[in-house]
Amino acid sequence: MDVCHGAWIPANDSDFNNHGQFIFWVETPAQPRSKIKEGIHPNHLSKDTALGDFLTSALALNKATLLALQPKPATFHATLPTHEEQPLPSMEMAQLTGEYPPDKYTWHTWAINGKAIGKPLLFLRELQFIASTKQPGFRLGNDLLFWMQYAQQLRNVIRQHQFLPVMKCHQPAGKKARLSIDTGWSPVGSLYERGLQEFAAAMPGICTTVSSQAPTQASPPNQPDGWEPVALLRHFSEQQLEELVASTSITKQVLQQLGDSWLLDAAGYTVSGIRKMLGADSGLTAEQWQQWYAWQRGIVGQTQDAGFVLGLRLHPADSGPNTEWWLGFFVESSHDPSLKMELSEWWALSSARQKQWQQQFGPQFERNLLVSMGHAARMCPLLWQGMESPQPTGLSLDLQTAYEFLKNDAAVLESAGFTIALPSWWTPQGRKRARIRIKASGKSAPSQAKDSGTGYFSLPSLVQYQYELSVGGETVTAQEWQALVNAKTPLVQFRGEWMELDSAQMEQLLALWQQQEQDRGAATISDLLKQIAEADDHTTEFVFDEVLDDLLGRLQQQRGIELLDNPAGLQGQLRAYQKQGLSWLAAQEALGLNPCLADDMGLGKTIQVIALLLHERNQLTPEQQASLPPTLLIAPTSVLSNWQKEMEKFAPQLRSLIHHGSDRPDKPKPFKEGTAAHDVVITSFTIARKDSALLKQQHWQRIVVDEAQNIKNPKSAQAKAIYALDAPHRIAMTGTPIENRLMDMWSLFHFLNPGYLGNATQFKRAYETPIQREGDAQRSSQLQRLIQPFILRRLKTDKSIIDDLPDKVEQKVYCNLTKEQASLYQAVVDDVQQQLEDADGIQRKGLILSTLMKLKQICNHPAQFLQDGSAFTETRSHKLARLSEMVEEALDEADSLLLFTQFTEVGSQLEKLLREKHTCPVYYLHGGTSRQHREQMIGSFQDPDTPAGIFILSLKAGGVGITLTRANHVFHFDRWWNPAVENQATDRAYRIGQQKTVFAHKMVTLGTLEERIDKMLTDKQALADSIIGTDENWLTEMDNAAFRQLIQLNRSTIMEA
């Protein structure tokens, strides 16, 4: 797997006022030493054709995007840590290969080939979109991630119009060289300056040690010289802003307004209105630069602290004949903002009183006051009118000018540091708005009336609407509304107070109200939730009756729902948060909603759903139970038996059927007969696709999809088959945060509540593109409001959850054999049968131990047993597939984990597989690990500043003597069959210093010796360690019949991949 990098490289000019280029390059795994060319980085895509292919295939950039980016071949030089004449790999590549940095290294400059990108901001935005919407087959280096994040910050600054035209002055070398002044653009403001400092502090070192030219010194440097981070970021920012300005078309009218000012040059045009040549002389003088510099310092608030801040207060016209507005000047102390004075009061003071006040406002107050007013007038030219008097106090405005000041000038002045005091009716809190008021009341659906009223059947599932017109929260008639529209002014007085009106918008709202008045049909709770989330607060107001208001509050807060107790018949005790989950699921179904249970792994999603099934049956009479359709549960093949085991354990009265395997019924009649005799039918995603026609014919009570991320691709036949299934209730279960990839979330909601988020095209246009490509916070917030009532996600880190969990939770993870594993397993069993009869003594003992070893290898993975170098893939082993799913879930929750195996070859294969699949650190400790390397790995894993990681350990090398409390998940991939040894291994994480609940997952393959030995150990937990011993020798004491029974294969547990 390759790692992508990016570098911003200024041209090699001493004045740093030059053009630069952003170069994209690709790091590859280490090459054989024979391929190294002196001075050229040996481990990267150096051929231009290969880089071009990477852009089109790996990054999947289309022709239009490539045309806009204009990628061109480029070479640059990077000074990198080097060991034994090889550049050290990046951190990301080291994580992939498992390489650790040496204790000593030197610095060496390497030539690197890449692609110079013509529009870096566009490229970095596209990369961010690709990374957030796809799972690419490459890694992003921390340098490229840094530039992606900074580019987003810069776009935010530019989006807020925080930039100015600038003059850049520098003196070229040489006695007769003339002062050179160029024009350009630069971001300004506190957001920009704060971002520079924060990003400079976080800039990776590789970003600074790059150059467009090779170093002149012959010997490698002891410490590389690099760009100063803040200066590098400024250069990047200015160049990108100037690129945006240069690519913006300017109309002839604007060019005429600019006239022959230097702003024309900054915009990239000549006086004749044509594009200027790159590097053309601006013709500006030192005097012009000094004038601009003074202006610029005032604009960005860099003048010396004058002891006061100039303020402007807008007084609206009264309701009488006087129609003039007044914009008054005042000042406030910069040290104590509570000290304010109107300028009209200042001019009226005696000289003695003014001297007293100057202690608060600073010396030379009147001089600084006029300077400050001049700065304000440059941004808001209408203020010049107020300065025509020798003692300025303010100025009069007509209604239209006052409105323009409120809409435009006030925000600009405030962002420049002036204090703006506006009427309370203009503030967000006091503003009156013209809205449609929607009065909603809840009522029960007709089908609910016949229910018993127990549980949640009494909750309303329908909503009745009544529409009204309102202004400032007061109901108005259509005639009053029309009168406001007819006023044709942006500001009007309504019932004694001023308010802003948008006549066109009010016309639209009136038409909408008239339309809604004709349609007063009932809607569902789901419709109401969507309407609330998508409503514009400026135009829509909701009023709910008491029942509906209480219900919506509970749904949106996911708290306060009446808690249900343990359902009768549940063989176990629900924890408090699990009772809350059960109650929430039941309430959602009673309201006709289809929820997603998204609790962290280990919090017991399975038992909450089982409890829901029991709760539902307990509400019904025996006759109603008999006619209740079964629930269809769809899950990964690797967990089908796990579900059945959990039902047998917690709810043995629930009759479950696994619909899987070649002997499953494939005709409607036998299938319906089989399902009619069961309460739950369990099947896999693969079979849901293959048997789609069969499953669609059955009427289901509910569809439950476990590991719902498996339907994230809405175009797949698997997802389409599940969408097509019919049931009044649907539940999705996932431990993966679904908000991270928006189209995955759409697919999930398309299963749960079809149409709720629109179709895929509508959702992409309304949410995915604005949020993930543009970073639209408003759309993100709206989407959050849409989905939040349907998702219940509790984290292990929640205080209420921590208090309810024990310190250690042990869990058996049951897996099935694939057909390949079963075939190999049966062959070994058949082979040992005859040998067992002929063997005795030490020979018999060796035969039993070697058979146990072979069968354990097969249960792990066929490749381990065959030792033929075949692929170590998840499709060949359900145990490996289930481990991979659970590891991914733990990492998504930012949890670290330990993974124990007694086989070094399995550890190596797991290390390789997990490194390729995950970006986190992966460590492997085994008997051959050196002491130094061992300490390095432990220190890195335990370091709280490193990302959550995976630590693979051989049971003998890592089972005792080390502390790994960073982990809170412990996986036993294969079993030692001695509880004391396994517990010792688990205690690497579960010991003093552990601040989280530890989850120990012991993997057991069903239908094999693993399941039977696990049952023996569970049944005899009190058996002394001295009897069991520390290894498997105790199993050799069995007689032949007992051993045959132990290793026998239960063929009913075989699952096709």
SEPADREN-822201 format. One record per residue (C-alpha): residue in one letter; x, y, z. Coordinates in steps of 0.02 Angstrom, whole numbers, plus 50000, padded with zeros to 5 digits. Layout:
# SEPADREN-822201
AXYZ
...
//
This chain:
# SEPADREN-822201
M500005000050000
D500635017349954
V500655033450056
C500195050249979
H501145066050024
G501065084449982
A502265099149996
W502095117949971
I503735124249900
P504095142749875
A505215147449730
N507035149549777
D506995168549793
S507785177049941
D506405189849968
F505085176349993
N503885186649885
N503765173849748
H502655160849672
G502705143349741
Q501995126549692
F501085112549780
I501855095749736
F500945079249762
W502015063549775
V501775045249820
E502865035149939
T503025016449905
P503655001950012
A505554999850021
Q506424994049861
P507904981949847
R509564991049870
S510104987149693
K508774999049628
I509405014249724
K510075028749619
E511195040949710
G510285056149775
I508565050349716
H507285044649845
P507195025949810
N505445022849877
H504215033349777
L503285033649613
S504615042349510
K503905039949335
D502685053049274
T501575039949191
A501405030549355
L500945046549446
G499675050649311
D498905033349328
F498825035649517
L497825051749498
T496565043749381
S496435026349458
A496835027149644
L496155044749671
A494825042349536
L494925060549479
N493865063449324
K494435072349166
A493585088749210
T494435089449380
L496135084849306
L495915098449175
A495585111249312
L497045105149420
Q498305105449275
P499525092949355
K501275094149283
P502895084249314
A503975092349449
T505515088049550
F505935094849721
H507165090749861
A506765085350038
T507995083850181
L507505067850273
P508165057050415
T509265043750336
H509985027250398
E511225016150306
E511055026650147
Q509155024350145
P507855037650188
L506825032150336
P505005028450294
S503645040550345
M502685036650503
E501215030250399
M502325018650295
A503195012550453
Q501495007850524
L501134997950367
T502804988750365
G503104987350553
E504774996050540
Y505445005150693
P506585020350683
P508415017350727
D509195025650878
K510405035450768
Y510175043050597
T510875056850488
W510075069950377
H510195068350189
T509365077750046
W508405067149921
A507685071649752
I505835067149735
N504745067249580
G502925072249592
K501525081949512
A501415100849530
I499575105049555
G498925120949475
K497485123649596
P497995117049768
L496405122349860
L495325112849735
F496465097649743
L496515097249933
R494615099049941
E494405084549820
L495605073949923
Q494615077850080
F493015072749993
I493795056449931
A494455052350105
S492775055750187
T491675046450062
K492715031450010
Q493905018750083
P495415021449970
G496785008849940
F498115021049999
R498595030850155
L498715049550176
G500345055850251
N500245067850398
D501005081650289
L499615080050161
L498295078950299
F499025094750373
W498845104350210
M497075097650187
Q496575104050358
Y497425120850335
A496615123050165
Q494915120850247
Q495375134150377
L495935145950239
R494315143150142
N493345148050299
V494325164350313
I494045168450129
R492205163550140
Q492005176650276
H492805189850162
Q494245192650283
F495535198350156
L496205214550083
P497225220749935
V499035223449987
M500655231349929
K502255221349950
C503835231549964
H505605224649953
Q507335231049911
P508285219949786
A510145217249813
G511345229549732
K511745248049758
K510765254349608
A509305242549626
R507655251749633
L506385248849771
S505145235849706
I503305236649753
D502085223249699
T500215221949726
G499275206849788
W498025200549913
S498175194250091
P496985186750219
V496785197550375
G495905197050542
S495965187850706
L495295171450635
Y496705171050509
E498085176250630
R497505164050763
G497445150150633
L499215154050577
Q499895151950752
E498905136150790
F499335127550626
A501155133050632
A501325124650802
A500605108550730
M501535108550564
P502465092050530
G504325094150510
I504325086950332
C503305102150276
T504755113850315
T506265104050251
V505835104950065
S506605115549928
S506445118149742
Q508335116449721
A509655104349782
P510775110549924
T512445118149876
Q513405110450023
A514295094249987
S514135085850156
P512445081350233
P511825093650366
N511835089450551
Q510165098150568
P509145103050415
D508745121150379
G506905123750345
W505585136550311
E504895146050459
P503135138450483
V502145154850501
A503025162550351
L502705146850248
L500855147150291
R500735165750250
H501545162550082
F500365148150043
S498845158350098
E499285173849995
Q499695163649841
Q498045154149850
L497045169949878
E497895178549732
E497535163249624
L495685164449669
V495655183149628
A496575180349464
S495325166849412
T493825177949452
S493055187149304
I492815205849332
T491485215549236
K491855231049133
Q490825241249255
V491925236149402
L493505239549300
Q492855257049262
Q492495259949448
L494285255149490
G494885267949364
D496775269849367
S496975265549552
W498245252649609
L496785240949649
L496665237949462
D498435230949466
A497995220249619
A496515213249525
G497695207849386
Y497205220449252
T498035234849161
V497275252149140
S496675246948967
G495665232849046
I496705217948989
R497545204749097
K499275210449153
M500815199849120
L501515189549262
G502895199349350
A502435215849266
D502995231549359
S501605239649460
G502365256949445
L501975260949627
T503045273049730
A503695272349908
E502505286549955
Q501005276449894
W501615261549993
Q501735271950152
Q499965278550128
W499305261050099
Y500255254250249
A499475266950367
W497755263050296
Q498035244350310
R498595245350492
G497025254850536
I495905242650444
V496575227250531
G496585235450701
Q498465236650721
T498495254850780
Q499215258250952
D497975256151094
A497175273251113
G496335269251279
F494585269151205
V493525260851072
L492415270850955
G490595265550956
L489055268850849
R487265267950915
L485765267550798
H484175276050861
P482615271750759
A481345284550703
D479845286650818
S478045283150769
G477645301850747
P477935313150598
N479835312450622
T480465299350499
E482335302150526
W483465289250608
W484985294550710
L486695286050710
G487585292850863
F489445291850906
F490035286351079
V491635279951158
E491985266551287
S493545263351389
S494585249251319
H495085244651497
D493335245551572
P491955243551439
S490635248651569
L491305266651557
K490405274151406
M490055291851349
E489055299151204
L490095311751105
S488665324251125
E489005323251313
W490885324751289
W490805341151193
A489665348351329
L490915344751470
S492005358151546
S493875357451516
A494165351451694
R492925337051676
Q493665332251507
K495395330851588
Q494665319151718
W493895308151584
Q495525308051485
Q496255297451624
Q495055283851564
F495155287151377
G497015290951364
P498045306351319
Q497725315551156
F495955308751159
E495215320751031
R496635317950908
N496495298950923
L494615300550912
L494705308950742
V495955295850680
S494805281850737
M493295290050655
G494295291850494
H494695273150496
A492855269250521
A492345280950380
R493535272350259
M492515256350285
C490825264950297
P490875280850188
L489195287650251
L490095291650417
W491035305950331
Q489395315750342
G489485314850532
M491265321850532
E490825337950440
S490535346350609
P492055351850715
Q491215342750860
P490465327150780
T489065318450874
G488245308050740
L487195309250582
S485405307850522
L484875293450409
D483345290050305
L482475273150320
Q483335265150170
T485085270750225
A484745264850402
Y484245247850335
E485825246450230
F486865250950384
L486005237150484
K486195224150346
N487965227950288
D489025241250373
A488685236450555
A489465219050539
V490995225650444
L491335239050575
E491085226850718
S492305214250643
A493595228450630
G493495231250818
F492225245350833
T490785243850958
I489075243550875
A487475245950977
L485915241350881
P484075241850930
S483495226551027
W482225222250892
W483665219250770
T484585206750883
P484255188050860
Q483405187451031
G482265202351005
R481935201450819
K480125199550765
R479895187850621
A478475184750501
R478165166150506
I476945152450471
R476425145350638
I476085126650636
K475005120950781
A475205102050798
S474235090250909
G474465071550931
K473175058050908
S473175039050901
A472995029350742
P471355019550722
S472285003050734
Q472895007650908
A471185010050984
K470894991450995
D472524988251089
S472514985551274
G473385001651324
T474814992351406
G476604996151363
Y476695010651240
F475095008151139
S474355024151211
L475675035351130
P475075045950984
S475695040350815
L474785053250706
V474865072250704
Q473485084550661
Y474055101450593
Q473295118850601
Y474155133050509
E474155151450559
L475065167350507
S476085175650646
V477195190650672
G478315191150824
G477375176450899
E475675185150881
T474335178350766
V473855189950624
T472465189550496
A472755187450310
Q472225205750288
E473535212050413
W474845201150329
Q474395208150157
A474495225850224
L476285222850281
V476735215650111
N475995231050026
A477105242650129
K478515239150005
T479875244750129
P481205233850212
L480805240750385
V479035243650449
Q478205247150615
F477025233550674
R476005235750833
G477215248950900
E478895240750856
W480035240850705
M480365224750612
E481215218950453
L480135212650311
D480555202850155
S479045206250044
A479435192449919
Q479645179750058
M478025185250141
E477105183149976
Q477765165249967
L477255161650148
L475505168350116
A475315157049965
L475965142250067
W474745145850208
Q473285146650086
Q473815129950012
Q474015121450182
E472325127950239
Q471545117250102
D472475101450157
R472225097350340
G472585078850333
A473485069650473
A475345065950463
T476475053450553
I477695057150694
S479085053650569
D478385067050452
L478325079450596
L480125075850648
K480705078750470
Q479705094850455
I480425101550618
A482225097350569
E482105104850395
A481105120250445
D481865137450427
D481755145850598
H481575162550509
T479955157550423
T479195143350524
E478595142350703
F477935126650790
V476695125650933
F476315108551008
D474965102251124
E475515095851295
V475585077351247
L476555080451086
D477735092951168
D478175080351303
L478385066351177
L479525076251061
G480585081851208
R480845063851260
L481245058151083
Q482485071951049
Q483355070551217
Q483235051351223
R482995053151409
G481475053451519
I480605039051430
E479655028351555
L480815013851597
L480204996251568
D480784982651687
N481554965951644
P480304956951530
A479554941351605
G480534926151547
L482194934851520
Q483574923851591
G484694937851648
Q484644955151725
L484664970551615
R485794984551672
A485015001751694
Y485605008451526
Q484994992451441
K483264995051516
Q483325012551445
G483785005151275
L482344992651284
S481125006451332
W481745017751191
L481555003751062
A479804999751122
A479285018151119
Q479975020450943
E478995005550879
A477405011450966
L477595028050874
G477815019550706
L479645024450698
N481075013150646
P482615015550756
C484485012450748
L485315005350904
A487135011050891
D487885007551062
D489745004651082
M490354986851062
G490194977251225
L488684986551293
G487464972651248
K486464977651094
T485974959351069
I485144956951239
Q484194973351218
V483414967151055
I483034950051131
A482204958951277
L481144968951153
L480524952851072
L480034945951242
H479224962351295
E478164962351137
R477534944651166
N477154948351348
Q475934962051295
L474894949751192
T473624936351234
P474064918251190
E472954919551037
Q473834935550979
Q475534927451009
A475044912650901
S474614924150755
L476144935550775
P477264934550620
P479084930050650
T480504942650659
L481824941350522
L483574944550586
I484934947650455
A486754947050512
P488504942850449
T488754924150425
S490074924350561
V488804928850698
L487254918650650
S487594905050778
N488094918250904
W486344925550893
Q485544908450914
K486654904751064
E486204921251146
M484344917851122
E484524900551196
K485424908251344
F484324923451379
A482634918651306
P482484899851281
Q480614901751251
L480964911151089
R481024898250950
S482414902650827
L482834895450657
I484444898250557
H484004899450373
H485684895550294
G486654881850208
S486334871150056
D484944861250142
R483874876650181
P482104876450107
D482054885249939
K480194883649899
P478824894849971
K477784881250052
P479124872350156
F479894889150197
K478244896150263
E477934880250362
G479654881450441
T479514899850485
A477754897750555
A478454886550691
H479744899350747
D479774916650824
V481414922350747
V482194917650580
I484064921150570
T484934922750403
S486474930750325
F486674945450207
T487204933450069
I485644922750088
A484544938150101
R485154942249927
K485064924749856
D483354920949930
S482644938249902
A481084931949810
L480734919149947
L480954931350091
K479864944650007
Q478384932650004
Q478394930550193
H477504943150305
W478714948050444
Q478354956850608
R480014966050597
I481664965950505
V483204967450615
V484874970750528
D486404967650635
E488064975550582
A487014987050473
Q488564994750394
N488454979750277
I487064988650180
K488055004750161
N488145002849972
P486365006649913
K486745000749736
S487254983249790
A486064968649757
Q486234964349943
A485584981250001
K484204981749870
A483584964549925
I483464970150106
Y482614986650060
A481264976649971
L480754966450124
D479084971150202
A478754972950388
P477874985650501
H479454987350608
R481294988850563
I482824989950675
A484634993150625
M486064988450741
T487834995050724
G489284999050837
T490105009850705
P489775028650710
I488675030850557
E488865049750545
N490635048350475
R490155043550296
L488575052350245
M488025041150100
D488225026050215
M487035034750334
W485805038350193
S485825019950147
L485455015050327
F483995027250337
H483355021450168
F483135004450250
L482395011250411
N481285025250347
P481245025550156
G481075043050086
Y481435051650252
L483095058650188
G482495059950007
N483225049549867
A485105047149847
T485295061449721
Q484305073549829
F485285068749984
K486955070749897
R486475087949833
A485685093849996
Y486905086550123
E488385076050067
T489165088649948
P488875104250056
I489485095650215
Q490945084950156
R491555095650012
E491135113050076
G491095110550265
D489345118350278
A489015119150466
Q487185124250444
R486785109050336
S487745097950455
S486715104350601
Q485095101950504
L485565084050461
Q485995080650642
R484255086550692
L483485075150561
I484325059050616
Q484575061750802
P482825055950860
F483075039150773
I484805034650840
L485265028951014
R487135028651040
R487905026451212
L489785026051237
K490755016051365
T491515032651419
D489825039951470
K489815042251658
S488085034251676
I488725019051580
I490385017651674
D489475017651841
D488365003451781
L489724992151710
P490804979751806
D492694981551796
K492854966651680
V491594959351557
E491944942151483
Q491094936851322
K491114921051216
V491154924651030
Y490434909650937
C490954906450757
N490584893050629
L491714883050515
T491734886850330
K491524872150210
E493394871950178
Q493784871350363
A492484857650392
S493214846850253
L494974848250325
Y494334845450502
Q493394829550453
A494914822850360
V496004824550516
V494664816350624
D494494801650502
D496384799550493
V496614798650681
Q495194786150710
Q496174770650657
Q497844776650724
L497054779050895
E496644760450908
D498434755050871
A499334767650981
D499724767051166
G500844774951296
I501944789451242
Q501464786651059
R499604788551099
K499934804151201
G500924811851057
L499554807150933
I498214815651038
L499244831551061
S499674832650875
T497834829950830
L497304843650949
M498604855150870
K498004851550693
L496174854150736
K496544870550825
Q497504876450671
I496024872150559
C494824881350674
N495944896650658
H496204896550470
P496494883650331
A498104892450278
Q498864889350450
F498534870750440
L499014868450257
Q500634878450272
D500584880850083
G500744899650075
S498924901450023
A497944917350057
F497574921950237
T495864929450195
E494284932050295
T493194922350173
R494074906050220
S493804907650408
H492274914250498
K493324916350654
L494514928050563
A493044937250483
R492204940050652
L493844945550732
S494104958050592
E492344965250615
M492574967150803
V494304974950786
E493614987750664
E492194991850783
A493394994150930
L494545005550829
D493055015850770
E492735019150954
A494575024450977
D494875009251090
S496545000251096
L496584981351102
L497644966051138
L497564950651028
F498254934251096
T498724918850997
Q499824904151040
F500444902250860
T501834913750798
E501374910550615
V499594916450649
G500264931750740
S501324936350588
Q499854934150469
L498714944250583
E500024958050593
K500154958950403
L498264958650377
L497874971750509
R499264983450453
E498554983550276
K496764985950336
H496974999250471
T497935015550487
C498265013350672
P499905007050748
V500044987950749
Y501304979350863
Y501794961050872
L502714953651021
H503324935751011
G504724924851078
G505974931350950
T505714949750991
S507274958151060
R507194966351230
Q507494983651156
H506134981551025
R504954974751158
E505204990151268
Q504975001651117
M503314993551073
I502644993751251
G503145011951276
S502365017351111
F500755007651142
Q500555014651318
D500935032551265
P499275042151280
D499815054051141
T499895040051010
P498345034150916
A497345019250979
G498225003550922
I498254984550907
F499494974251007
I499674956150949
L500524944751075
S501004926551077
L500264919251235
K501924913151304
A502944928851265
G501624941651314
G500524932351438
V501444938151595
G502594951751659
I502034966851558
T500754980751584
L499664986051438
T498274995851523
R498015006851369
A496964992551300
N495194989451356
H494784975251235
V495674958451246
F495404945351109
H495884927051130
F495974921350948
D496364903450995
R496154895251164
W497464888951285
W496144878551372
N496734883551542
P495724897451625
A497164903051736
V498344905751589
E497014915051488
N496574925851639
Q498404930051663
A498454935951483
T496864946351504
D497654954151658
R498954962851548
A497554975551525
Y496494972051681
R497654977951818
I498114993051924
G498115008551814
Q496655003051706
Q495325016651705
K494065008451589
T493014992851590
V493994978551510
F493074967651383
A493804950151361
H493214941351202
K493564922551193
M493294915451019
V492504898251007
T492194888250847
L490524879150857
G490314860650820
T492154857050856
L493274852350999
E493394871051041
E491554871751089
R491614855451189
I493194859651286
D492514877051323
K490944869051393
M491984857151499
L492964871751572
T491384881951602
D490544867251691
K492064864151799
Q492644881651843
A493014876152019
L494234862951955
A495934865952033
D497354872151922
S498384857551985
I497174845451904
I496994854651738
G498844859451733
T499594873351631
D499444865251459
E498404852351365
N499154836551438
W497604833751545
L496644830151384
T497774815351345
E497084806151497
M495404803551410
D494974786151347
N494764783351160
A492864784751161
A492884801051257
F494214808251143
R493224803350986
Q491704811951060
L492764827251099
I493424829750922
Q491874824350825
L491234837050698
N489434843050712
R489044845850529
S487484856150565
T488574870450622
I489484872250454
M489164888950370
E489534893450190
A490544909250174
//
